[in-house]
Amino acid sequence: MKILIIEDDKVKKEKLSIFLEGNEVEIKESFQSGLDSLKKNTYDLLILDMTIPLWEETKNDINQNYEPFGGERILREMKRKKIHVPVVLFTMFDKFPINNEVLTFQQKNSEYKQTYDFYIDGVYYESTNDSWKNILSSLIRKLQ
């Protein structure tokens, strides 16, 4: 499979790369570089983090210009530009503060399933637990 990962966390990138060994994997670390790759290339799967910087490290400012819902912005742009690549959200956050409320990972996951027909599912990543591997394996098998 040809897989694009949009993820900026070093540990998560390494674990995903090892887990996906044998596939053609491309990694982008920002909203802009990830969106550019989606526009120019064809992928079988996108593994997407929720919180990503707007630009690659060499291009962004001192504050890293993080976008708390950068992954959601990617989903909106994919829908707008009719880029239909299956997406798996891969996040280590189980709660997302939005305005004056907090939404859970499950709530956001359900919302994305209803809103984006190319969105497959979300995988909750914990550094102390490898259960994410079984869930991601199952989702990838469904796509093959």
PyMOL commands that set and color helices and strands:
alter all, ss='L'
color gray80, all
select helices_A, chain A and resi 10-19+31-40+70-80+105-115+131-143
alter helices_A, ss='H'
color red, helices_A
select strands_A, chain A and resi 2-6+24-28+45-48+52-53+66-67+87-91+95-98+101-104+119-124
alter strands_A, ss='S'
color yellow, strands_A
deselect
rebuild
show_as cartoon
